Amino acid sequence: MTRPPKRTIAPIFWLLFGAGGMLSALFGTGLVIVTGFLLPASPPSYQAAAAILHNPLAGLVALATIPLFFWHGAERLFLTLKDMRAGPRPLLALISYGAAAVGTLVTILLIFLMEFGS
Amino acid sequence: MADRDRLTIELWILRYRPAQDEEPHFVSYTVTYTEEMSVLEALQSIKDEQDGSLSFRWSCRMAICGSCGMMIDGTPKLACSTFLRDLAPGPVKIAPLENFPIERDLVVTVADFVKKIESIYPFIMPKETKPVEAGEYLQTPAQMAAYEPFSDCINCMLCYAACPQFGANPDFIGPGAMALLQRYNGDSRDAGSRERLDLIHGEDGVWSCTAVGLCSEACPKLVDPANAVNQNKTNSAFDFFLRGLRKENHS
């Protein structure tokens, strides 16, 4: 019997991609309608918008959706760049997953500040 | 139609005879055809009447043997179930299956594909073998329905010709082998899931797939190999995180 092949870490990114894809399929359209069309028609004040995030539940929802959308996009971007042979694979992974990681960290930081800051 | 029997169509066939040709090149043949004539029959008429050296694989003529897969106007199809009336007025481009080395004319090398099929333990591995006197391994209709579609694969390799990821990485196990794997892993009489899954956790296993989906479009038997691949991405992903919890029963 031959030795089983080496595992890849692809499942981590694939599950994040899948979770983000599920959320964007469920809520993406609604979010685009609300934030892209309804809110700009009568924009709320910054305070009013920020007040929503003071609610811990709203904070959790934002924490789940925003980073997972990033990871969903990152996986698509990575696979597209890889298929286009746009560069060495580790570099492409670093660019796409790195962008999602930075986006995730910034999101966590901002939401944390809004929840617990002043 | 008065001149029904005098319909003609031009076929551009990719020829490659290793002893004579520097590289593959298209040769034009014109055939007379009728409404019910398949591409395979056209090739046979060329071989009989115009050029006996034309090589192609075929056997059953009714889409169950999987031998006559080829690129017809750029799409992987079985020559026996593709009809000239649907390709008229032509010319029609006929080439060997994409992503495979050409052996001669429309014949491609299948050794690598066969090796992949063999690698995934393509047989039922029961938990414990029973003596014949103990009777059959019973199965309910619902248990059979769980894997039955995947057992319809005829190994025609159209899905491999359609798959851009197999084209980019010939080591990718590919859609057909994954459908066969699911055929056995989904069988209630089988206990070999662990061994088969262990073969596909790598980069050349299930993770080379990027859900393009052309494999399922190309399949002439509606096997839906993309579904098999996706199910096993889920299986492989869960195993990635839960492997610490699984009970090892290797001796």
HADDOCK unambig.tbl for C-alpha pairs under 7 A between the chains (distance, minus, plus):
assign (segid A and resid 4 and name CA) (segid B and resid 198 and name CA) 5.90 0.50 0.50
assign (segid A and resid 4 and name CA) (segid B and resid 199 and name CA) 5.35 0.50 0.50
assign (segid A and resid 5 and name CA) (segid B and resid 199 and name CA) 6.24 0.50 0.50
assign (segid A and resid 5 and name CA) (segid B and resid 202 and name CA) 5.52 0.50 0.50
assign (segid A and resid 6 and name CA) (segid B and resid 202 and name CA) 5.27 0.50 0.50
assign (segid A and resid 7 and name CA) (segid B and resid 201 and name CA) 5.13 0.50 0.50
assign (segid A and resid 7 and name CA) (segid B and resid 202 and name CA) 4.38 0.50 0.50
assign (segid A and resid 8 and name CA) (segid B and resid 201 and name CA) 6.80 0.50 0.50
assign (segid A and resid 8 and name CA) (segid B and resid 202 and name CA) 5.27 0.50 0.50
assign (segid A and resid 8 and name CA) (segid B and resid 203 and name CA) 5.73 0.50 0.50
assign (segid A and resid 10 and name CA) (segid B and resid 207 and name CA) 6.82 0.50 0.50
assign (segid A and resid 11 and name CA) (segid B and resid 237 and name CA) 4.80 0.50 0.50
assign (segid A and resid 11 and name CA) (segid B and resid 240 and name CA) 6.95 0.50 0.50
